[in-house]
Amino acid sequence: MFDKEIICGVDESGRGPLAGPVFAAAVVLSTKGLIKGLSDSKQLKPSIRESLFKEICDTAEDFSIESVEVEEIDRINILQASLEAMKRAILKIKAYHTLVLVDGQYCPSIRTKVKSVVKGDIKVAAISAASILAKVARDRYMIKLDRSFPKYGFAENKGYPTRKHIAVLNTIGPCRAHRFSFAPVRLAKTRNFS
């Protein structure tokens, strides 16, 4: 499909959670050896993701991981924040590439040739690698965030709206790590701070 192109794969992690930044990664894989087991990061066990994370970082021609914080997400919306995180990650890539392929339907605005690929994290190895880097980096961040805000279970739920997370949110209200532009957080704030 993109045989003659040197691809920079891009994906994000963390569009759906109620808390924490959105992360994006960009990866230019080495042509010298294929990494076995690359797939959509959500389909892989955490231990396999961690192992692949190390292998990608050790063997890729170049990679970059960037994030956009909660305050900016609330200011510009989650889609724009995701695109901004992707753009930041792409701009940090120094390795030569001829095409940027982004997972999903939307592409960041950049000067390089860029195309979106629906289900790209399954179809394109470089996007799969980016998916893994973004997911692992974000999960690690949320585990650290859990130490500052232990009541919300961020180490376990990674900020996603699980029943337990919503119950705590509705009981004690949000913390500063929450995305106040997201309806469940906004509603919880209204109930707990009225």
Backbone as a printed PyTorch tensor [residue, N CA C, xyz], in Angstrom:
tensor([[[  0.8210,  -1.2070,   0.0000],
         [  0.0000,   0.0000,   0.0000],
         [  0.8610,   1.2660,   0.0000]],

        [[  1.8830,   1.3050,   0.8970],
         [  2.7700,   2.4740,   0.9530],
         [  4.2210,   2.0190,   0.7730]],

        [[  4.4320,   1.0510,  -0.1290],
         [  5.7200,   0.3710,  -0.2750],
         [  6.9120,   1.2890,  -0.5140]],

        [[  6.7210,   2.3550,  -1.2840],
         [  7.8560,   3.2070,  -1.6480],
         [  8.0570,   4.3640,  -0.6670]],

        [[  7.2560,   4.4150,   0.3590],
         [  7.3290,   5.5110,   1.3270],
         [  8.1560,   5.1110,   2.5530]],

        [[  8.7970,   6.0890,   3.1460],
         [  9.4280,   5.8970,   4.4580],
         [  8.4600,   6.5120,   5.4580]],

        [[  7.8830,   5.6560,   6.2720],
         [  6.7230,   6.0480,   7.0800],
         [  7.0940,   6.4650,   8.4980]],

        [[  6.4460,   7.5350,   8.9060],
         [  6.4210,   7.9300,  10.3140],
         [  5.0060,   7.6320,  10.7920]],

        [[  4.8780,   6.6610,  11.6880],
         [  3.5710,   6.2950,  12.2080],
         [  3.2230,   7.1090,  13.4350]],

        [[  1.9480,   7.4680,  13.5730],
         [  1.5020,   8.3240,  14.6800],
         [  0.1960,   7.7960,  15.2650]],

        [[  0.1250,   7.8060,  16.5880],
         [ -1.1240,   7.4500,  17.2600],
         [ -1.1750,   8.1640,  18.5960]],

        [[ -2.3920,   8.2160,  19.1560],
         [ -2.5740,   8.8540,  20.4630],
         [ -3.1330,   7.8570,  21.4610]],

        [[ -3.0680,   8.2340,  22.7200],
         [ -3.6690,   7.4470,  23.7930],
         [ -4.2860,   8.4060,  24.7990]],

        [[ -5.5360,   8.1240,  25.1650],
         [ -6.1460,   8.9150,  26.2220],
         [ -7.1830,   9.9200,  25.7770]],

        [[ -7.8730,   9.6520,  24.6820],
         [ -8.9490,  10.5690,  24.2910],
         [-10.1820,  10.3940,  25.1700]],

        [[-10.4700,   9.1720,  25.5960],
         [-11.6950,   8.8770,  26.3190],
         [-11.7050,   9.0770,  27.8250]],

        [[-10.5600,   9.0920,  28.4930],
         [-10.5620,   9.2190,  29.9570],
         [-11.1150,  10.5550,  30.4580]],

        [[-11.5130,  10.5400,  31.7100],
         [-12.0110,  11.7470,  32.3800],
         [-10.8890,  12.5240,  33.0540]],

        [[ -9.7070,  11.9370,  33.1030],
         [ -8.5910,  12.5690,  33.8160],
         [ -7.2790,  12.3070,  33.0980]],

        [[ -6.3230,  13.1810,  33.3550],
         [ -4.9800,  13.0260,  32.8170],
         [ -4.8140,  13.5770,  31.4160]],

        [[ -3.5630,  13.7500,  30.9990],
         [ -3.2590,  14.2810,  29.6740],
         [ -3.6090,  13.2930,  28.5720]],

        [[ -3.6030,  13.7840,  27.3410],
         [ -3.6500,  12.9150,  26.1690],
         [ -2.2130,  12.8240,  25.6610]],

        [[ -1.7910,  11.6230,  25.3190],
         [ -0.4310,  11.3790,  24.8350],
         [ -0.4680,  11.0150,  23.3600]],

        [[  0.6060,  11.3130,  22.6550],
         [  0.7620,  10.8770,  21.2660],
         [  2.2130,  10.4850,  21.0520]],

        [[  2.4070,   9.5310,  20.1530],
         [  3.7610,   9.1220,  19.7960],
         [  3.8950,   9.0980,  18.2800]],

        [[  5.1170,   9.3460,  17.8360],
         [  5.4760,   9.2470,  16.4270],
         [  6.6850,   8.3280,  16.3390]],

        [[  6.6820,   7.4330,  15.3550],
         [  7.7540,   6.4400,  15.2370],
         [  8.1460,   6.2390,  13.7820]],

        [[  9.4620,   6.2490,  13.5360],
         [ 10.0150,   5.7950,  12.2620],
         [ 10.7740,   4.5130,  12.5900]],

        [[ 10.2480,   3.3830,  12.1290],
         [ 10.8710,   2.0920,  12.4280],
         [ 12.1160,   1.8690,  11.5760]],

        [[ 13.0190,   1.0720,  12.0960],
         [ 14.2060,   0.6840,  11.3510],
         [ 13.8190,  -0.2920,  10.2460]],

        [[ 14.5110,  -0.2170,   9.1230],
         [ 14.2670,  -1.1660,   8.0320],
         [ 15.1180,  -2.4220,   8.1960]],

        [[ 15.9690,  -2.4310,   9.2070],
         [ 16.9230,  -3.5360,   9.3720],
         [ 16.3060,  -4.7950,   9.9650]],

        [[ 15.2870,  -4.6470,  10.7700],
         [ 14.6780,  -5.8340,  11.3640],
         [ 13.2520,  -5.5430,  11.7950]],

        [[ 12.3750,  -6.4980,  11.5770],
         [ 10.9820,  -6.3130,  11.9560],
         [ 10.7910,  -6.6340,  13.4400]],

        [[  9.9310,  -5.8840,  14.0740],
         [  9.5780,  -6.1600,  15.4670],
         [  8.3590,  -7.0680,  15.4530]],

        [[  8.4810,  -8.2200,  16.0440],
         [  7.3720,  -9.1710,  16.0590],
         [  6.3760,  -8.8120,  17.1500]],

        [[  5.0960,  -9.0130,  16.8470],
         [  4.0480,  -8.8210,  17.8500],
         [  3.4150,  -7.4510,  17.8700]],

        [[  3.7910,  -6.5820,  16.9350],
         [  3.1850,  -5.2490,  16.8990],
         [  1.7090,  -5.3560,  16.5560]],

        [[  0.8850,  -4.6380,  17.3040],
         [ -0.5600,  -4.6260,  17.0750],
         [ -1.1350,  -3.4140,  17.7800]],

        [[ -2.4430,  -3.2680,  17.7000],
         [ -3.1380,  -2.2230,  18.4420],
         [ -2.8060,  -2.4060,  19.9210]],

        [[ -2.3030,  -1.3760,  20.5550],
         [ -1.8470,  -1.4770,  21.9540],
         [ -2.9450,  -1.9560,  22.8960]],

        [[ -4.1940,  -1.6160,  22.5970],
         [ -5.3070,  -2.0050,  23.4760],
         [ -5.5590,  -3.5150,  23.4520]],

        [[ -5.0660,  -4.1830,  22.4040],
         [ -5.2680,  -5.6260,  22.2800],
         [ -4.1610,  -6.4350,  22.9660]],

        [[ -3.1290,  -5.7540,  23.4490],
         [ -1.9780,  -6.4460,  24.0340],
         [ -2.0140,  -6.4080,  25.5640]],

        [[ -1.4980,  -7.4560,  26.1730],
         [ -1.3720,  -7.4910,  27.6370],
         [ -0.3500,  -6.4420,  28.0570]],

        [[ -0.5370,  -5.8430,  29.2540],
         [  0.4120,  -4.8150,  29.7120],
         [  1.8740,  -5.2730,  29.6910]],

        [[  2.1540,  -6.5140,  30.0780],
         [  3.5410,  -7.0040,  30.1040],
         [  4.1290,  -7.0620,  28.6930]],

        [[  3.3080,  -7.4240,  27.7130],
         [  3.7740,  -7.4720,  26.3190],
         [  3.9910,  -6.0610,  25.7930]],

        [[  3.0790,  -5.1430,  26.1490],
         [  3.2550,  -3.7330,  25.7560],
         [  4.5690,  -3.1840,  26.2820]],

        [[  4.8630,  -3.4700,  27.5580],
         [  6.1050,  -2.9850,  28.1740],
         [  7.3300,  -3.5280,  27.4540]],

        [[  7.2970,  -4.8100,  27.1250],
         [  8.4130,  -5.4470,  26.4220],
         [  8.5970,  -4.8360,  25.0300]],

        [[  7.4760,  -4.6390,  24.3160],
         [  7.5360,  -4.0310,  22.9890],
         [  7.9740,  -2.5680,  23.0660]],

        [[  7.5480,  -1.8620,  24.1020],
         [  7.9580,  -0.4660,  24.3090],
         [  9.4810,  -0.3670,  24.3060]],

        [[ 10.1170,  -1.2290,  25.0760],
         [ 11.5830,  -1.2220,  25.1700],
         [ 12.2080,  -1.5550,  23.8140]],

        [[ 11.6680,  -2.5710,  23.1440],
         [ 12.2230,  -2.9710,  21.8500],
         [ 12.0690,  -1.8610,  20.8130]],

        [[ 10.9340,  -1.2060,  20.8010],
         [ 10.7100,  -0.0910,  19.8610],
         [ 11.7050,   1.0350,  20.1380]],

        [[ 11.8280,   1.4020,  21.4060],
         [ 12.7520,   2.4870,  21.7780],
         [ 14.2030,   2.1370,  21.4360]],

        [[ 14.5620,   0.8600,  21.5990],
         [ 15.9410,   0.4200,  21.3390],
         [ 16.2740,   0.3060,  19.8540]],

        [[ 15.2630,   0.0150,  19.0110],
         [ 15.5650,  -0.2990,  17.6130],
         [ 15.0390,   0.6970,  16.5790]],

        [[ 14.1190,   1.5440,  16.9420],
         [ 13.5390,   2.4810,  15.9670],
         [ 14.5890,   3.4670,  15.4590]],

        [[ 14.4020,   3.9140,  14.2200],
         [ 15.2640,   4.9750,  13.6800],
         [ 15.0960,   6.2370,  14.5220]],

        [[ 13.8620,   6.4930,  14.9130],
         [ 13.5650,   7.6590,  15.7500],
         [ 12.1610,   7.4990,  16.3290]],

        [[ 11.9490,   8.1090,  17.4700],
         [ 10.6150,   8.1240,  18.0610],
         [ 10.4850,   9.3500,  18.9530]],

        [[  9.2480,   9.7170,  19.2050],
         [  8.9610,  10.8650,  20.0610],
         [  7.6340,  10.6220,  20.7580]],

        [[  7.5610,  11.0280,  22.0190],
         [  6.3130,  10.9240,  22.7840],
         [  6.0220,  12.2970,  23.3780]],

        [[  4.8410,  12.8080,  23.1060],
         [  4.4470,  14.1270,  23.6030],
         [  3.0670,  14.0350,  24.2510]],

        [[  2.7080,  15.0720,  25.0100],
         [  1.3870,  15.0840,  25.6460],
         [  0.8190,  16.4970,  25.6900]],

        [[ -0.4850,  16.5520,  25.9070],
         [ -1.1790,  17.8160,  26.1190],
         [ -1.9170,  17.6940,  27.4440]],

        [[ -1.6860,  18.6580,  28.3200],
         [ -2.2120,  18.6010,  29.6800],
         [ -3.7090,  18.9190,  29.7450]],

        [[ -4.2790,  18.6010,  30.8810],
         [ -5.7140,  18.7380,  31.1460],
         [ -6.2140,  20.1660,  30.9020]],

        [[ -5.4660,  21.1530,  31.3370],
         [ -5.9090,  22.5450,  31.1840],
         [ -6.0940,  22.9040,  29.7090]],

        [[ -5.1610,  22.4260,  28.8920],
         [ -5.2570,  22.7070,  27.4500],
         [ -6.3900,  21.9020,  26.8100]],

        [[ -6.5790,  20.6570,  27.2580],
         [ -7.7020,  19.8440,  26.7730],
         [ -9.0120,  20.5900,  27.0360]],

        [[ -9.1540,  21.1070,  28.2540],
         [-10.3790,  21.8250,  28.6140],
         [-10.5490,  23.1130,  27.8030]],

        [[ -9.4380,  23.7170,  27.4200],
         [ -9.5020,  24.9760,  26.6830],
         [ -9.8170,  24.7790,  25.2010]],

        [[ -9.2240,  23.7430,  24.5770],
         [ -9.3460,  23.6250,  23.1150],
         [-10.1840,  22.4150,  22.6660]],

        [[-10.5570,  21.5400,  23.5410],
         [-11.3330,  20.2970,  23.3660],
         [-10.4140,  19.1140,  23.0820]],

        [[-10.9210,  17.9240,  23.3280],
         [-10.0810,  16.7190,  23.2920],
         [ -9.6020,  16.3710,  21.8850]],

        [[-10.4200,  16.5880,  20.8710],
         [ -9.9640,  16.2910,  19.5080],
         [ -8.7950,  17.1920,  19.1380]],

        [[ -8.9440,  18.5010,  19.3670],
         [ -7.8620,  19.4300,  19.0430],
         [ -6.6110,  19.1540,  19.8760]],

        [[ -6.8000,  18.7540,  21.1280],
         [ -5.6670,  18.4180,  22.0020],
         [ -4.9440,  17.1730,  21.4900]],

        [[ -5.6980,  16.1910,  21.0210],
         [ -5.0970,  14.9700,  20.4560],
         [ -4.2700,  15.3100,  19.2180]],

        [[ -4.8360,  16.1380,  18.3520],
         [ -4.1240,  16.5510,  17.1410],
         [ -2.8760,  17.3630,  17.4820]],

        [[ -2.9720,  18.1910,  18.5200],
         [ -1.8150,  18.9820,  18.9550],
         [ -0.7140,  18.0850,  19.5080]],

        [[ -1.0800,  17.0800,  20.2970],
         [ -0.0860,  16.1390,  20.8290],
         [  0.6040,  15.3970,  19.6770]],

        [[ -0.1870,  14.9950,  18.6770],
         [  0.3800,  14.3230,  17.5030],
         [  1.3590,  15.2380,  16.7720]],

        [[  0.9410,  16.4760,  16.5630],
         [  1.7840,  17.4440,  15.8560],
         [  3.1090,  17.6370,  16.5910]],

        [[  3.0490,  17.7790,  17.9250],
         [  4.2710,  17.9550,  18.7180],
         [  5.1940,  16.7480,  18.5730]],

        [[  4.5960,  15.5370,  18.5960],
         [  5.3960,  14.3160,  18.4640],
         [  6.0600,  14.2470,  17.0860]],

        [[  5.2990,  14.5590,  16.0310],
         [  5.8330,  14.5140,  14.6630],
         [  6.9800,  15.5090,  14.5020]],

        [[  6.8010,  16.7140,  15.0360],
         [  7.8150,  17.7600,  14.8750],
         [  9.1260,  17.4430,  15.5920]],

        [[  9.0980,  16.5350,  16.5390],
         [ 10.3240,  16.1310,  17.2550],
         [ 11.1070,  15.0550,  16.5000]],

        [[ 10.4820,  14.4390,  15.4910],
         [ 11.1440,  13.3700,  14.7340],
         [ 12.2110,  13.9720,  13.8100]],

        [[ 13.4310,  13.4820,  13.9500],
         [ 14.5480,  13.9580,  13.1250],
         [ 14.8610,  12.9930,  11.9800]],

        [[ 14.4640,  11.7300,  12.1260],
         [ 14.7590,  10.7320,  11.0880],
         [ 14.0220,  11.0590,   9.8020]],

        [[ 14.6800,  10.7800,   8.6820],
         [ 14.0830,  11.0410,   7.3780],
         [ 12.8400,  10.1800,   7.1900]],

        [[ 11.7740,  10.7960,   6.6790],
         [ 10.5530,  10.0730,   6.3290],
         [  9.8400,  10.8430,   5.2120]],

        [[  9.0690,  10.1110,   4.4220],
         [  8.4030,  10.7290,   3.2740],
         [  6.9010,  10.8610,   3.4670]],

        [[  6.3700,  10.1370,   4.4530],
         [  4.9240,  10.1450,   4.6670],
         [  4.6190,   9.9180,   6.1370]],

        [[  3.7040,  10.7150,   6.6740],
         [  3.2090,  10.5210,   8.0370],
         [  1.8470,   9.8450,   7.9350]],

        [[  1.7240,   8.7050,   8.5990],
         [  0.4460,   7.9930,   8.6480],
         [ -0.0950,   8.0550,  10.0670]],

        [[ -1.3410,   8.5090,  10.1850],
         [ -1.9690,   8.7350,  11.4850],
         [ -3.1290,   7.7690,  11.6540]],

        [[ -3.2210,   7.1430,  12.8240],
         [ -4.3450,   6.2590,  13.1010],
         [ -5.6310,   7.0690,  13.2240]],

        [[ -6.7130,   6.5660,  12.6480],
         [ -8.0150,   7.2130,  12.8060],
         [ -8.4610,   7.9800,  11.5830]],

        [[ -9.2910,   8.9970,  11.8290],
         [ -9.8990,   9.7650,  10.7330],
         [ -9.3020,  11.1510,  10.5550]],

        [[ -8.6420,  11.6560,  11.5890],
         [ -8.1920,  13.0540,  11.5730],
         [ -6.6750,  13.1510,  11.5850]],

        [[ -6.1710,  14.1470,  10.8710],
         [ -4.7280,  14.3860,  10.7950],
         [ -4.3890,  15.7580,  11.3550]],

        [[ -3.2500,  15.8560,  12.0280],
         [ -2.8030,  17.1860,  12.4470],
         [ -2.3540,  17.9970,  11.2310]],

        [[ -2.3640,  19.2930,  11.3830],
         [ -1.9410,  20.1720,  10.3030],
         [ -0.4200,  20.3330,  10.3640]],

        [[  0.2690,  19.7090,   9.4030],
         [  1.7340,  19.7760,   9.3430],
         [  2.1500,  19.9580,   7.8880]],

        [[  3.4180,  20.3230,   7.6630],
         [  3.8880,  20.5580,   6.2990],
         [  4.1860,  19.2620,   5.5490]],

        [[  4.5550,  18.2220,   6.2730],
         [  4.8690,  16.9300,   5.6600],
         [  3.6040,  16.2990,   5.0900]],

        [[  3.7640,  15.4540,   4.0770],
         [  2.6380,  14.7090,   3.5160],
         [  2.0740,  13.8020,   4.6100]],

        [[  0.7670,  13.8830,   4.8430],
         [  0.1420,  13.1360,   5.9390],
         [ -1.1770,  12.5350,   5.4790]],

        [[ -1.4340,  11.2950,   5.9200],
         [ -2.6930,  10.6190,   5.5990],
         [ -3.2070,   9.9250,   6.8510]],

        [[ -4.5350,   9.8600,   6.9590],
         [ -5.1460,   9.1120,   8.0570],
         [ -5.4410,   7.6950,   7.5780]],

        [[ -5.3410,   6.7460,   8.5070],
         [ -5.6180,   5.3400,   8.2010],
         [ -6.5350,   4.8100,   9.2990]],

        [[ -7.7690,   4.5300,   8.9400],
         [ -8.7120,   3.9620,   9.9090],
         [ -8.2240,   2.5640,  10.2810]],

        [[ -8.1960,   2.2880,  11.5850],
         [ -7.6360,   1.0360,  12.1270],
         [ -6.1760,   0.8590,  11.7340]],

        [[ -5.4770,   1.9790,  11.6140],
         [ -4.0620,   1.9620,  11.2380],
         [ -3.1840,   1.2380,  12.2330]],

        [[ -3.6090,   1.2200,  13.5100],
         [ -2.7990,   0.5490,  14.5310],
         [ -2.7770,  -0.9640,  14.3380]],

        [[ -3.6470,  -1.4810,  13.4750],
         [ -3.6330,  -2.9070,  13.1280],
         [ -2.9700,  -3.1110,  11.7620]],

        [[ -3.1200,  -2.1370,  10.8590],
         [ -2.6810,  -2.2850,   9.4670],
         [ -1.2450,  -1.8710,   9.1930]],

        [[ -0.7190,  -0.9020,   9.9810],
         [  0.5930,  -0.3140,   9.6770],
         [  1.5160,  -0.4650,  10.8950]],

        [[  2.6500,  -1.1350,  10.6960],
         [  3.5660,  -1.4330,  11.8110],
         [  4.0160,  -0.1750,  12.5660]],

        [[  4.3400,   0.8880,  11.8390],
         [  4.8170,   2.1160,  12.5020],
         [  3.7200,   2.7530,  13.3600]],

        [[  2.4650,   2.6490,  12.9130],
         [  1.3610,   3.1700,  13.7180],
         [  1.1560,   2.2820,  14.9410]],

        [[  1.2640,   0.9620,  14.7710],
         [  1.1690,   0.0390,  15.9080],
         [  2.2290,   0.3760,  16.9570]],

        [[  3.4430,   0.6310,  16.4860],
         [  4.5380,   0.9870,  17.3990],
         [  4.2190,   2.2860,  18.1360]],

        [[  3.6980,   3.2760,  17.4050],
         [  3.3230,   4.5520,  18.0310],
         [  2.2140,   4.3510,  19.0540]],

        [[  1.2700,   3.4970,  18.7190],
         [  0.1610,   3.1740,  19.6190],
         [  0.6820,   2.6150,  20.9420]],

        [[  1.6550,   1.7200,  20.8560],
         [  2.2450,   1.0990,  22.0490],
         [  3.0040,   2.1380,  22.8740]],

        [[  3.8140,   2.9620,  22.2250],
         [  4.5800,   3.9820,  22.9620],
         [  3.6540,   4.9510,  23.6830]],

        [[  2.6240,   5.4120,  22.9870],
         [  1.6960,   6.3810,  23.5980],
         [  0.9450,   5.7570,  24.7650]],

        [[  0.4780,   4.5360,  24.5920],
         [ -0.2970,   3.8620,  25.6430],
         [  0.5530,   3.5830,  26.8770]],

        [[  1.7370,   3.0440,  26.6820],
         [  2.6110,   2.7320,  27.8190],
         [  3.0140,   4.0070,  28.5520]],

        [[  3.3750,   5.0430,  27.8060],
         [  3.7780,   6.3140,  28.4320],
         [  2.6300,   6.8980,  29.2430]],

        [[  1.4310,   6.8490,  28.6970],
         [  0.2790,   7.4040,  29.4180],
         [ -0.0640,   6.5630,  30.6490]],

        [[ -0.0300,   5.2450,  30.4950],
         [ -0.3140,   4.3760,  31.6420],
         [  0.6720,   4.6260,  32.7800]],

        [[  1.9510,   4.7690,  32.4290],
         [  2.9690,   5.0590,  33.4570],
         [  2.6720,   6.3860,  34.1580]],

        [[  2.2800,   7.3720,  33.3730],
         [  1.9350,   8.6840,  33.9370],
         [  0.7710,   8.5570,  34.9210]],

        [[ -0.2570,   7.8150,  34.5290],
         [ -1.4480,   7.6800,  35.3820],
         [ -1.1410,   6.9080,  36.6700]],

        [[ -0.2260,   5.9590,  36.5980],
         [  0.1930,   5.2250,  37.8010],
         [  0.8910,   6.1880,  38.7650]],

        [[  1.7220,   7.0740,  38.2350],
         [  2.3710,   8.0990,  39.0870],
         [  1.3400,   9.0720,  39.6480]],

        [[  0.3770,   9.4630,  38.8200],
         [ -0.6650,  10.4040,  39.2400],
         [ -1.4950,   9.8290,  40.3910]],

        [[ -1.6240,   8.5210,  40.3980],
         [ -2.3810,   7.8370,  41.4520],
         [ -1.7850,   8.1090,  42.8380]],

        [[ -0.4820,   8.3140,  42.8940],
         [  0.1730,   8.5970,  44.1860],
         [ -0.2620,   9.9510,  44.7340]],

        [[ -0.5250,  10.9010,  43.8530],
         [ -0.9790,  12.2270,  44.2840],
         [ -2.4730,  12.2560,  44.5990]],

        [[ -3.2430,  11.4150,  43.9010],
         [ -4.7000,  11.3910,  44.0730],
         [ -5.1780,   9.9400,  44.2310]],

        [[ -4.8290,   9.2950,  45.3410],
         [ -5.0830,   7.8530,  45.4900],
         [ -6.5550,   7.4420,  45.5450]],

        [[ -7.4350,   8.3500,  45.8930],
         [ -8.8560,   7.9830,  46.0400],
         [ -9.5420,   7.6320,  44.7210]],

        [[ -8.9970,   8.0950,  43.6020],
         [ -9.6700,   7.9280,  42.3140],
         [ -9.3100,   6.6310,  41.5790]],

        [[ -8.3030,   5.9180,  42.0500],
         [ -7.9270,   4.6510,  41.4120],
         [ -7.2890,   4.7930,  40.0480]],

        [[ -6.5370,   5.8860,  39.8180],
         [ -5.9430,   6.1220,  38.5020],
         [ -4.9730,   5.0190,  38.0730]],

        [[ -4.2980,   4.3830,  39.0180],
         [ -3.3660,   3.2990,  38.6680],
         [ -4.1210,   2.1380,  38.0300]],

        [[ -5.3480,   1.9700,  38.4550],
         [ -6.1710,   0.8670,  37.9450],
         [ -6.9880,   1.2920,  36.7190]],

        [[ -7.6970,   2.4210,  36.8120],
         [ -8.6190,   2.7990,  35.7230],
         [ -7.9920,   3.7020,  34.6620]],

        [[ -6.8000,   4.2070,  34.9200],
         [ -6.0720,   5.0970,  33.9950],
         [ -6.8880,   6.3360,  33.6090]],

        [[ -7.8570,   6.6830,  34.4680],
         [ -8.6720,   7.8670,  34.2210],
         [ -9.9430,   7.5930,  33.4400]],

        [[-10.1230,   6.3630,  32.9670],
         [-11.3250,   6.0250,  32.1980],
         [-12.5540,   6.0030,  33.1040]],

        [[-13.7280,   6.2220,  32.5360],
         [-14.9470,   6.3360,  33.3400],
         [-15.5220,   4.9750,  33.7630]],

        [[-14.7900,   4.2520,  34.6010],
         [-15.3070,   2.9930,  35.1360],
         [-16.3970,   3.3150,  36.1670]],

        [[-17.1970,   2.3210,  36.5060],
         [-18.2490,   2.5280,  37.5150],
         [-17.6640,   3.0390,  38.8310]],

        [[-16.5650,   2.4230,  39.2380],
         [-15.9160,   2.7990,  40.5010],
         [-15.4200,   4.2510,  40.4540]],

        [[-14.8020,   4.6080,  39.3320],
         [-14.2850,   5.9710,  39.1640],
         [-15.4360,   6.9870,  39.2220]],

        [[-16.5140,   6.7020,  38.5050],
         [-17.6810,   7.5980,  38.4930],
         [-18.2810,   7.7100,  39.8970]],

        [[-18.3410,   6.5890,  40.6170],
         [-18.9030,   6.5970,  41.9770],
         [-18.0790,   7.4900,  42.8990]],

        [[-16.7570,   7.3880,  42.8120],
         [-15.8740,   8.2340,  43.6430],
         [-16.0230,   9.6970,  43.2360]],

        [[-16.0600,   9.9320,  41.9490],
         [-16.2300,  11.2890,  41.4150],
         [-17.5100,  11.9230,  41.9450]],

        [[-18.5870,  11.1590,  41.9370],
         [-19.8760,  11.6710,  42.4120],
         [-19.9360,  11.8150,  43.9310]],

        [[-19.0660,  11.0880,  44.6270],
         [-19.0500,  11.1540,  46.0950],
         [-18.1890,  12.3080,  46.6030]],

        [[-16.9490,  12.3930,  46.0860],
         [-16.0240,  13.4110,  46.6250],
         [-15.7400,  14.5550,  45.6580]],

        [[-16.2140,  14.4200,  44.4120],
         [-15.9690,  15.4680,  43.4260],
         [-14.6370,  15.2700,  42.7220]],

        [[-14.3700,  16.0630,  41.7010],
         [-13.1450,  15.9220,  40.9150],
         [-11.9210,  16.5290,  41.5940]],

        [[-10.7520,  16.1340,  41.0900],
         [ -9.4800,  16.7400,  41.5120],
         [ -8.9270,  17.5440,  40.3360]],

        [[ -7.8070,  18.1850,  40.5240],
         [ -7.2730,  19.0410,  39.4490],
         [ -6.7580,  18.2390,  38.2420]],

        [[ -6.6410,  16.9210,  38.3840],
         [ -6.2160,  16.0770,  37.2580],
         [ -7.3730,  15.7280,  36.3370]],

        [[ -8.5890,  16.0610,  36.7320],
         [ -9.7630,  15.7400,  35.9180],
         [ -9.9810,  16.7690,  34.8040]],

        [[-10.6500,  16.3130,  33.7540],
         [-10.9910,  17.1610,  32.6140],
         [-12.3760,  17.7610,  32.8690]],

        [[-12.4050,  19.0040,  33.2510],
         [-13.6550,  19.6520,  33.6370],
         [-14.5820,  19.9260,  32.4540]],

        [[-14.0520,  19.8100,  31.2350],
         [-14.9000,  19.9860,  30.0520],
         [-15.6830,  18.7160,  29.7220]],

        [[-15.3720,  17.6120,  30.4000],
         [-16.0840,  16.3520,  30.1790],
         [-17.3100,  16.3060,  31.0830]],

        [[-18.4530,  15.9280,  30.5050],
         [-19.7410,  15.9910,  31.2200],
         [-19.7680,  15.2920,  32.5770]],

        [[-19.2730,  14.0600,  32.7330],
         [-19.3420,  13.4190,  34.0620],
         [-18.5870,  14.1990,  35.1460]],

        [[-17.4880,  14.8450,  34.7490],
         [-16.7060,  15.6480,  35.7040],
         [-17.4600,  16.9320,  36.0270]],

        [[-17.9820,  17.5790,  34.9970],
         [-18.7510,  18.8210,  35.1670],
         [-19.9600,  18.5830,  36.0690]],

        [[-20.6750,  17.4960,  35.8320],
         [-21.8580,  17.1680,  36.6420],
         [-21.4850,  16.8550,  38.0870]],

        [[-20.3900,  16.1190,  38.2570],
         [-19.9280,  15.7880,  39.6090],
         [-19.5360,  17.0520,  40.3550]],

        [[-18.8760,  17.9740,  39.6700],
         [-18.4770,  19.2460,  40.2790],
         [-19.7180,  20.0320,  40.7200]],

        [[-20.7190,  20.0930,  39.8650],
         [-21.9460,  20.8170,  40.1650],
         [-22.6230,  20.2410,  41.4170]],

        [[-22.6800,  18.9190,  41.4680],
         [-23.3220,  18.2710,  42.6110],
         [-22.5470,  18.4750,  43.8990]],

        [[-21.2040,  18.4560,  43.8040],
         [-20.4020,  18.5060,  45.0130],
         [-19.9730,  19.9080,  45.4390]],

        [[-20.1170,  20.8780,  44.5670],
         [-19.6820,  22.2220,  44.9170],
         [-20.8170,  23.2470,  44.8700]],

        [[-22.0610,  22.7780,  44.8050],
         [-23.1680,  23.7270,  44.7430],
         [-23.5530,  24.2280,  46.1120]]])
